[in-house]
């Protein structure tokens, strides 16, 4: 089988050198076709042509190279037909050709127009003078173990030949099974790579889409791709808030310790690093203009609750309600009227009344909203007092900057009271803004 495989590889290489386009998969199909039809020359030629030739213009090149590679002078083909003739009882017991029966190789060569007529009258031809006995022996062993065609094996087949055919059949089936398994694995890997590439492309597209252009379709697509953002945010926050065993180098203690070693700075001393305990207070506007952005922000931060000591989430329109997620949906207590007129000044008054339970020196207040207060009192003074009591106040605004301070927007008054005003027009900017929480 090794000699047959090498002959097939050389044949495919000759076709490629002649300009015929043949892929690796087509080469494997050609080997399977030969294993299926057997080593009868005419059937082998048509099977290879079916597997390898895609354009009619390449058939002439194929026939020419096939005739050159697998002609009657080919030692492998002659030895294969010789061994088949022995199995079928064509040759006598003395090993000489039979006078009354023509060998299968001769019958097959009569059907081929490119064969000379003289080659069809004898069952065995003399070896060319330049034949390599080592290669001939290898070819003989290879084709003796190949599976014979059903139409050429007689009823008087020898027991040893049957064992050889069964062994060759098992080897061919195993090789075909291995090739099929390899192709299935490659197809599965390619499909998996395609799925991952498509998921990454959708994530990049939805990350750059502005919240102002969201509809229900885009919102559901953003929620489907939110798992990667949750994971990145959780890793980033946990890395920043991680408690390290050592802090910065304490130079004074290090120099004093070096005096014990003659001034060599080999014993470094570090300052103790205190853990960072941060409480998170979220105030999210869920009115129609920023509802999508606020809901996505609440979902992202919910995935990193374990990174903070305490997290309190509230939503508001004209009053305050505590928020959470139940079965993937936003739940609020008490229920809010989503069609009410926004009033962030009133919300700030409610937070100020509950400041003792909500705000400490370790609290980071995160506000999501567009600052449009329907021309009602902004109460920026309360926001300024809350900023003094807390660690920081970060305002995430999903509205485009061209619309800031236009119409009923009071964002200019709030901007003076907060620690940072962070634009977040899409998911990517929202992730970067939330990263500043830690």
DRENLUMKOL-697759 format. One record per residue (C-alpha): x, y, z; residue in one letter. Coordinates in steps of 0.001 Angstrom, whole numbers, plus 500000, padded with zeros to 6 digits. Layout:
N
+--------+--------+--------+------+
!   east !  north !     up ! resn !
+--------+--------+--------+------+
!      X !      Y !      Z !    A !
...
+--------+--------+--------+------+
//
This chain:
438
+--------+--------+--------+------+
!   east !  north !     up ! resn !
+--------+--------+--------+------+
! 500000 ! 500000 ! 500000 !    X !
! 502930 ! 502320 ! 500566 !    X !
! 504077 ! 501999 ! 496939 !    X !
! 500515 ! 502651 ! 495699 !    X !
! 500213 ! 505729 ! 497898 !    X !
! 503550 ! 507064 ! 496636 !    X !
! 502494 ! 506428 ! 493037 !    X !
! 499247 ! 508330 ! 493622 !    X !
! 501080 ! 511251 ! 495234 !    X !
! 503514 ! 511406 ! 492308 !    X !
! 500579 ! 511322 ! 489899 !    X !
! 498855 ! 514227 ! 491687 !    X !
! 502148 ! 516145 ! 491756 !    X !
! 502507 ! 515687 ! 487984 !    X !
! 498983 ! 517018 ! 487450 !    X !
! 499661 ! 520064 ! 489605 !    X !
! 502923 ! 520708 ! 487736 !    X !
! 500943 ! 520602 ! 484480 !    X !
! 498596 ! 523325 ! 485757 !    X !
! 495650 ! 521261 ! 487032 !    X !
! 494277 ! 522688 ! 490283 !    X !
! 493933 ! 519916 ! 492890 !    X !
! 493281 ! 520461 ! 496593 !    X !
! 494297 ! 518238 ! 499495 !    X !
! 490687 ! 517130 ! 499980 !    X !
! 490468 ! 516104 ! 496325 !    X !
! 493649 ! 514069 ! 496682 !    X !
! 492109 ! 512206 ! 499637 !    X !
! 488950 ! 511624 ! 497601 !    X !
! 491068 ! 510179 ! 494792 !    X !
! 492681 ! 507676 ! 497177 !    X !
! 489236 ! 506651 ! 498427 !    X !
! 487989 ! 506251 ! 494860 !    X !
! 490864 ! 503929 ! 493981 !    X !
! 490214 ! 501896 ! 497127 !    X !
! 486544 ! 501605 ! 496113 !    X !
! 486900 ! 500578 ! 492449 !    X !
! 490042 ! 498470 ! 492733 !    X !
! 493105 ! 498341 ! 490504 !    X !
! 491466 ! 497652 ! 487163 !    X !
! 493131 ! 500175 ! 484922 !    X !
! 490056 ! 501511 ! 483099 !    X !
! 487984 ! 501826 ! 486277 !    X !
! 490893 ! 503354 ! 488138 !    X !
! 491361 ! 505955 ! 485408 !    X !
! 487705 ! 507008 ! 485399 !    X !
! 487542 ! 507102 ! 489203 !    X !
! 490616 ! 509340 ! 489370 !    X !
! 489224 ! 511584 ! 486628 !    X !
! 485959 ! 511957 ! 488530 !    X !
! 487761 ! 512902 ! 491749 !    X !
! 490470 ! 515168 ! 490318 !    X !
! 489224 ! 516797 ! 487081 !    X !
! 486863 ! 519749 ! 487407 !    X !
! 487220 ! 521286 ! 483926 !    X !
! 486853 ! 519478 ! 480626 !    X !
! 489939 ! 521249 ! 479255 !    X !
! 492103 ! 519431 ! 481820 !    X !
! 490962 ! 515938 ! 480707 !    X !
! 493514 ! 515733 ! 477876 !    X !
! 496350 ! 516547 ! 480308 !    X !
! 494979 ! 513969 ! 482737 !    X !
! 494833 ! 511200 ! 480091 !    X !
! 498368 ! 511933 ! 478944 !    X !
! 499854 ! 511885 ! 482459 !    X !
! 497815 ! 508823 ! 483454 !    X !
! 499048 ! 506932 ! 480363 !    X !
! 502614 ! 507874 ! 481233 !    X !
! 502340 ! 507032 ! 484917 !    X !
! 500214 ! 503896 ! 484733 !    X !
! 501025 ! 502535 ! 481274 !    X !
! 501594 ! 498850 ! 480490 !    X !
! 505308 ! 499330 ! 481170 !    X !
! 504625 ! 500369 ! 484777 !    X !
! 506060 ! 497690 ! 487097 !    X !
! 503411 ! 498321 ! 489745 !    X !
! 500483 ! 497866 ! 487354 !    X !
! 501962 ! 494753 ! 485706 !    X !
! 502739 ! 493131 ! 489022 !    X !
! 499243 ! 493936 ! 490281 !    X !
! 497595 ! 492358 ! 487233 !    X !
! 500003 ! 489397 ! 487431 !    X !
! 499015 ! 488731 ! 491046 !    X !
! 495322 ! 489099 ! 490190 !    X !
! 495667 ! 486645 ! 487320 !    X !
! 497173 ! 484107 ! 489742 !    X !
! 494226 ! 484491 ! 492107 !    X !
! 491650 ! 484032 ! 489335 !    X !
! 493224 ! 480865 ! 487952 !    X !
! 494447 ! 482494 ! 484737 !    X !
! 497934 ! 481173 ! 485204 !    X !
! 498593 ! 477474 ! 485487 !    X !
! 500093 ! 475699 ! 488430 !    X !
! 503472 ! 475777 ! 486815 !    X !
! 503490 ! 479565 ! 486843 !    X !
! 503310 ! 479948 ! 483011 !    X !
! 500554 ! 481736 ! 481101 !    X !
! 497512 ! 479748 ! 479966 !    X !
! 496994 ! 479401 ! 476225 !    X !
! 493206 ! 479331 ! 476333 !    X !
! 492511 ! 482207 ! 478744 !    X !
! 493501 ! 485824 ! 478292 !    X !
! 494575 ! 487679 ! 481440 !    X !
! 492409 ! 490489 ! 482895 !    X !
! 495184 ! 492973 ! 482204 !    X !
! 495158 ! 492025 ! 478545 !    X !
! 491342 ! 492207 ! 478374 !    X !
! 491415 ! 495611 ! 479979 !    X !
! 494168 ! 496871 ! 477714 !    X !
! 492102 ! 495973 ! 474631 !    X !
! 489474 ! 498469 ! 475834 !    X !
! 492034 ! 501290 ! 476058 !    X !
! 492768 ! 503045 ! 472731 !    X !
! 496159 ! 504236 ! 473869 !    X !
! 497498 ! 500723 ! 474420 !    X !
! 499396 ! 499007 ! 471600 !    X !
! 497650 ! 495954 ! 470035 !    X !
! 500617 ! 493736 ! 470768 !    X !
! 500150 ! 494234 ! 474511 !    X !
! 496655 ! 492728 ! 474367 !    X !
! 497735 ! 489318 ! 473075 !    X !
! 499854 ! 488189 ! 475975 !    X !
! 499226 ! 487983 ! 479673 !    X !
! 502767 ! 488839 ! 480712 !    X !
! 505428 ! 491029 ! 479152 !    X !
! 509206 ! 490891 ! 479554 !    X !
! 510681 ! 493310 ! 482051 !    X !
! 512420 ! 496402 ! 480659 !    X !
! 516202 ! 496251 ! 480892 !    X !
! 516369 ! 499230 ! 483311 !    X !
! 513858 ! 497859 ! 485845 !    X !
! 514894 ! 498248 ! 489446 !    X !
! 514485 ! 494875 ! 491218 !    X !
! 514109 ! 496548 ! 494640 !    X !
! 511276 ! 498803 ! 493463 !    X !
! 509668 ! 495881 ! 491633 !    X !
! 509735 ! 493813 ! 494812 !    X !
! 508119 ! 496653 ! 496785 !    X !
! 505451 ! 497101 ! 494132 !    X !
! 504801 ! 493340 ! 494092 !    X !
! 504279 ! 493296 ! 497880 !    X !
! 502114 ! 496427 ! 497747 !    X !
! 499756 ! 495265 ! 495040 !    X !
! 499659 ! 491683 ! 496344 !    X !
! 498097 ! 493082 ! 499526 !    X !
! 495643 ! 495346 ! 497634 !    X !
! 491942 ! 494460 ! 497491 !    X !
! 491095 ! 492651 ! 494189 !    X !
! 488086 ! 493552 ! 492100 !    X !
! 485033 ! 491342 ! 492660 !    X !
! 484642 ! 490545 ! 488984 !    X !
! 488188 ! 489198 ! 488652 !    X !
! 488414 ! 486813 ! 491620 !    X !
! 487364 ! 483269 ! 490776 !    X !
! 485792 ! 480648 ! 492962 !    X !
! 489100 ! 478750 ! 493255 !    X !
! 490748 ! 481552 ! 495263 !    X !
! 493526 ! 480304 ! 497523 !    X !
! 493109 ! 480568 ! 501309 !    X !
! 496259 ! 482663 ! 501627 !    X !
! 494925 ! 485121 ! 499074 !    X !
! 491671 ! 485488 ! 501004 !    X !
! 493562 ! 486296 ! 504202 !    X !
! 495612 ! 488901 ! 502353 !    X !
! 492494 ! 490486 ! 500865 !    X !
! 490780 ! 490640 ! 504279 !    X !
! 493846 ! 492213 ! 505851 !    X !
! 494077 ! 494770 ! 503043 !    X !
! 490373 ! 495563 ! 503374 !    X !
! 490752 ! 496218 ! 507108 !    X !
! 493727 ! 498479 ! 506503 !    X !
! 491855 ! 500405 ! 503786 !    X !
! 488785 ! 500792 ! 506003 !    X !
! 490945 ! 502019 ! 508880 !    X !
! 492712 ! 504508 ! 506617 !    X !
! 489400 ! 505782 ! 505268 !    X !
! 487992 ! 506075 ! 508790 !    X !
! 491049 ! 508053 ! 509917 !    X !
! 490728 ! 510363 ! 506903 !    X !
! 487025 ! 510914 ! 507595 !    X !
! 487716 ! 511636 ! 511268 !    X !
! 490462 ! 514111 ! 510353 !    X !
! 488160 ! 515859 ! 507906 !    X !
! 485342 ! 516021 ! 510464 !    X !
! 487733 ! 517519 ! 513020 !    X !
! 488976 ! 520119 ! 510536 !    X !
! 485392 ! 520978 ! 509536 !    X !
! 484391 ! 521304 ! 513199 !    X !
! 487406 ! 523522 ! 513925 !    X !
! 486643 ! 525693 ! 510896 !    X !
! 482987 ! 525998 ! 511932 !    X !
! 483997 ! 526877 ! 515488 !    X !
! 486446 ! 529509 ! 514226 !    X !
! 483733 ! 530952 ! 512006 !    X !
! 481283 ! 531165 ! 514887 !    X !
! 483845 ! 532871 ! 517127 !    X !
! 484771 ! 535321 ! 514361 !    X !
! 481103 ! 536152 ! 513771 !    X !
! 480496 ! 536669 ! 517484 !    X !
! 483531 ! 538977 ! 517751 !    X !
! 482381 ! 540977 ! 514707 !    X !
! 478888 ! 541430 ! 516162 !    X !
! 480379 ! 542522 ! 519484 !    X !
! 482583 ! 545144 ! 517812 !    X !
! 479632 ! 546460 ! 515814 !    X !
! 477268 ! 546756 ! 518769 !    X !
! 479979 ! 548278 ! 520981 !    X !
! 480363 ! 551235 ! 518590 !    X !
! 476658 ! 551820 ! 517961 !    X !
! 475431 ! 554989 ! 519782 !    X !
! 472687 ! 554529 ! 522368 !    X !
! 470671 ! 557244 ! 520622 !    X !
! 470191 ! 554894 ! 517636 !    X !
! 469039 ! 551929 ! 519718 !    X !
! 465737 ! 550189 ! 519157 !    X !
! 464452 ! 546971 ! 520729 !    X !
! 466407 ! 544955 ! 518152 !    X !
! 469728 ! 546653 ! 518932 !    X !
! 469041 ! 546474 ! 522662 !    X !
! 468467 ! 542703 ! 522544 !    X !
! 471619 ! 542289 ! 520433 !    X !
! 473579 ! 544307 ! 523002 !    X !
! 472279 ! 542145 ! 525836 !    X !
! 473301 ! 539011 ! 523930 !    X !
! 476890 ! 540278 ! 523643 !    X !
! 477040 ! 541674 ! 527181 !    X !
! 478766 ! 538636 ! 528705 !    X !
! 482194 ! 539662 ! 527365 !    X !
! 481814 ! 543204 ! 528746 !    X !
! 480764 ! 541879 ! 532155 !    X !
! 483792 ! 539602 ! 532267 !    X !
! 486223 ! 542364 ! 531243 !    X !
! 484769 ! 544823 ! 533745 !    X !
! 484891 ! 542280 ! 536582 !    X !
! 488529 ! 541397 ! 535810 !    X !
! 489569 ! 545043 ! 535564 !    X !
! 487891 ! 546062 ! 538812 !    X !
! 489104 ! 543032 ! 540750 !    X !
! 492660 ! 543656 ! 539528 !    X !
! 492588 ! 547238 ! 540782 !    X !
! 490940 ! 546420 ! 544079 !    X !
! 493028 ! 543328 ! 544706 !    X !
! 494712 ! 543225 ! 548104 !    X !
! 498449 ! 542844 ! 547565 !    X !
! 500767 ! 541344 ! 550155 !    X !
! 503215 ! 544234 ! 549961 !    X !
! 503081 ! 547886 ! 549050 !    X !
! 505790 ! 550308 ! 547972 !    X !
! 509401 ! 550034 ! 549110 !    X !
! 510112 ! 551683 ! 552469 !    X !
! 513538 ! 553283 ! 551804 !    X !
! 514216 ! 554267 ! 555427 !    X !
! 513692 ! 550761 ! 556758 !    X !
! 515604 ! 549271 ! 553811 !    X !
! 518671 ! 551457 ! 554462 !    X !
! 518640 ! 550646 ! 558158 !    X !
! 518450 ! 546943 ! 557375 !    X !
! 521397 ! 547263 ! 554958 !    X !
! 523711 ! 548391 ! 557776 !    X !
! 523690 ! 544834 ! 559067 !    X !
! 525164 ! 543693 ! 555716 !    X !
! 527818 ! 546341 ! 555249 !    X !
! 525567 ! 548703 ! 553295 !    X !
! 524438 ! 546154 ! 550684 !    X !
! 520802 ! 546689 ! 549758 !    X !
! 519941 ! 543018 ! 549755 !    X !
! 517100 ! 543061 ! 552266 !    X !
! 514240 ! 545149 ! 550865 !    X !
! 511547 ! 546344 ! 553273 !    X !
! 508062 ! 547254 ! 552066 !    X !
! 505272 ! 549330 ! 553458 !    X !
! 502106 ! 547584 ! 554487 !    X !
! 499326 ! 547986 ! 551967 !    X !
! 495865 ! 548590 ! 553319 !    X !
! 492959 ! 546966 ! 551487 !    X !
! 490689 ! 549254 ! 549467 !    X !
! 487109 ! 548907 ! 550602 !    X !
! 484755 ! 550659 ! 548197 !    X !
! 480980 ! 550976 ! 548430 !    X !
! 479060 ! 551590 ! 545214 !    X !
! 475886 ! 553664 ! 544965 !    X !
! 474237 ! 553698 ! 541518 !    X !
! 471536 ! 556164 ! 540462 !    X !
! 470222 ! 555349 ! 536964 !    X !
! 467700 ! 557337 ! 534952 !    X !
! 465285 ! 554937 ! 533196 !    X !
! 463183 ! 557522 ! 531418 !    X !
! 462648 ! 556941 ! 527707 !    X !
! 465642 ! 558952 ! 526513 !    X !
! 468328 ! 556934 ! 528363 !    X !
! 466509 ! 553741 ! 529352 !    X !
! 468659 ! 551421 ! 527214 !    X !
! 471974 ! 552836 ! 528448 !    X !
! 470915 ! 552728 ! 532102 !    X !
! 469698 ! 549119 ! 531907 !    X !
! 472929 ! 547971 ! 530260 !    X !
! 475003 ! 549788 ! 532868 !    X !
! 473079 ! 548123 ! 535693 !    X !
! 473648 ! 544689 ! 534104 !    X !
! 477381 ! 545280 ! 533703 !    X !
! 477857 ! 546409 ! 537290 !    X !
! 475712 ! 543537 ! 538572 !    X !
! 478351 ! 541150 ! 537230 !    X !
! 481008 ! 542729 ! 539479 !    X !
! 479095 ! 543054 ! 542749 !    X !
! 481531 ! 540720 ! 544494 !    X !
! 484387 ! 543156 ! 543827 !    X !
! 482858 ! 545818 ! 546109 !    X !
! 482096 ! 545750 ! 549790 !    X !
! 478543 ! 546971 ! 549296 !    X !
! 476484 ! 547834 ! 546215 !    X !
! 473162 ! 549708 ! 546216 !    X !
! 471367 ! 550263 ! 542923 !    X !
! 468505 ! 552721 ! 542409 !    X !
! 466531 ! 553821 ! 539367 !    X !
! 464536 ! 556983 ! 539004 !    X !
! 462300 ! 559042 ! 536756 !    X !
! 460688 ! 561591 ! 539076 !    X !
! 461342 ! 559662 ! 542305 !    X !
! 463648 ! 556964 ! 543657 !    X !
! 463154 ! 553162 ! 543548 !    X !
! 465547 ! 550372 ! 544499 !    X !
! 466474 ! 548165 ! 541554 !    X !
! 467613 ! 544610 ! 540936 !    X !
! 467461 ! 541847 ! 538337 !    X !
! 465072 ! 538924 ! 538450 !    X !
! 465400 ! 536263 ! 535730 !    X !
! 467310 ! 538686 ! 533558 !    X !
! 464745 ! 541495 ! 533790 !    X !
! 464971 ! 544789 ! 535650 !    X !
! 462806 ! 544849 ! 538787 !    X !
! 462141 ! 547943 ! 540890 !    X !
! 460592 ! 548601 ! 544274 !    X !
! 458285 ! 550532 ! 544253 !    X !
! 457164 ! 550565 ! 540629 !    X !
! 457811 ! 553798 ! 538747 !    X !
! 455732 ! 555575 ! 536137 !    X !
! 457997 ! 555456 ! 533093 !    X !
! 455916 ! 558145 ! 531387 !    X !
! 456284 ! 560668 ! 534200 !    X !
! 458280 ! 563873 ! 533741 !    X !
! 461893 ! 563582 ! 534910 !    X !
! 462791 ! 565412 ! 538110 !    X !
! 466351 ! 564717 ! 539272 !    X !
! 466162 ! 567521 ! 541858 !    X !
! 463465 ! 565618 ! 543726 !    X !
! 465557 ! 562418 ! 543517 !    X !
! 468550 ! 564215 ! 545046 !    X !
! 466361 ! 565368 ! 547912 !    X !
! 465340 ! 561754 ! 548626 !    X !
! 468969 ! 560607 ! 548566 !    X !
! 469942 ! 563418 ! 550935 !    X !
! 467281 ! 562351 ! 553393 !    X !
! 468672 ! 558783 ! 553355 !    X !
! 472319 ! 559819 ! 553267 !    X !
! 473160 ! 558238 ! 556599 !    X !
! 472354 ! 554750 ! 555285 !    X !
! 473636 ! 555241 ! 551740 !    X !
! 476727 ! 557463 ! 551756 !    X !
! 480053 ! 557058 ! 553595 !    X !
! 483612 ! 558207 ! 552943 !    X !
! 484201 ! 554961 ! 551009 !    X !
! 481178 ! 555385 ! 548728 !    X !
! 481534 ! 556044 ! 545013 !    X !
! 478331 ! 557503 ! 543592 !    X !
! 477705 ! 556664 ! 539918 !    X !
! 474922 ! 558597 ! 538167 !    X !
! 473622 ! 557639 ! 534724 !    X !
! 471420 ! 560224 ! 533073 !    X !
! 471187 ! 563059 ! 530573 !    X !
! 470529 ! 565789 ! 533194 !    X !
! 467274 ! 566932 ! 531573 !    X !
! 465093 ! 568098 ! 534423 !    X !
! 462083 ! 569546 ! 532540 !    X !
! 463059 ! 573038 ! 533754 !    X !
! 462431 ! 572075 ! 537357 !    X !
! 464861 ! 573001 ! 540188 !    X !
! 468173 ! 571172 ! 539560 !    X !
! 469213 ! 571153 ! 543265 !    X !
! 472898 ! 570976 ! 542323 !    X !
! 473700 ! 572131 ! 545882 !    X !
! 472531 ! 568762 ! 547250 !    X !
! 474765 ! 566966 ! 544752 !    X !
! 477701 ! 569099 ! 545897 !    X !
! 477045 ! 568171 ! 549535 !    X !
! 476845 ! 564484 ! 548640 !    X !
! 480186 ! 564760 ! 546829 !    X !
! 481808 ! 566128 ! 550017 !    X !
! 480488 ! 563214 ! 552065 !    X !
! 481516 ! 560499 ! 549597 !    X !
! 484704 ! 559278 ! 547969 !    X !
! 483761 ! 560478 ! 544472 !    X !
! 480760 ! 561281 ! 542268 !    X !
! 480965 ! 560120 ! 538640 !    X !
! 478311 ! 561213 ! 536155 !    X !
! 477974 ! 559064 ! 533027 !    X !
! 476063 ! 560870 ! 530310 !    X !
! 474969 ! 558857 ! 527246 !    X !
! 473769 ! 561880 ! 525318 !    X !
! 475954 ! 563247 ! 522469 !    X !
! 478042 ! 566240 ! 523539 !    X !
! 476423 ! 568390 ! 520848 !    X !
! 473178 ! 568234 ! 522864 !    X !
! 474647 ! 569076 ! 526251 !    X !
! 473250 ! 572273 ! 527830 !    X !
! 470526 ! 572568 ! 525198 !    X !
! 466806 ! 572858 ! 525885 !    X !
! 465936 ! 571706 ! 529410 !    X !
! 469392 ! 570198 ! 530094 !    X !
! 470870 ! 571190 ! 533491 !    X !
! 474116 ! 569298 ! 533003 !    X !
! 476164 ! 572499 ! 533268 !    X !
! 475017 ! 572996 ! 536872 !    X !
! 475635 ! 569365 ! 537778 !    X !
! 479069 ! 569344 ! 536134 !    X !
! 480379 ! 571850 ! 538720 !    X !
! 479338 ! 569580 ! 541608 !    X !
! 480598 ! 566169 ! 540444 !    X !
! 484106 ! 564731 ! 540475 !    X !
! 484036 ! 563791 ! 536772 !    X !
! 481590 ! 564102 ! 533904 !    X !
! 482184 ! 561138 ! 531602 !    X !
! 480629 ! 560852 ! 528116 !    X !
! 479480 ! 557343 ! 527210 !    X !
! 477596 ! 557358 ! 523941 !    X !
! 478071 ! 553617 ! 523278 !    X !
! 478944 ! 550385 ! 525053 !    X !
! 482690 ! 550802 ! 524651 !    X !
! 482693 ! 554270 ! 526239 !    X !
! 480371 ! 552973 ! 528975 !    X !
! 482872 ! 550245 ! 529834 !    X !
! 485722 ! 552754 ! 529987 !    X !
! 483673 ! 555072 ! 532183 !    X !
! 482773 ! 552317 ! 534611 !    X !
! 486448 ! 551366 ! 534832 !    X !
! 487058 ! 554669 ! 536631 !    X !
! 484872 ! 553536 ! 539509 !    X !
! 487784 ! 551721 ! 541150 !    X !
+--------+--------+--------+------+
//
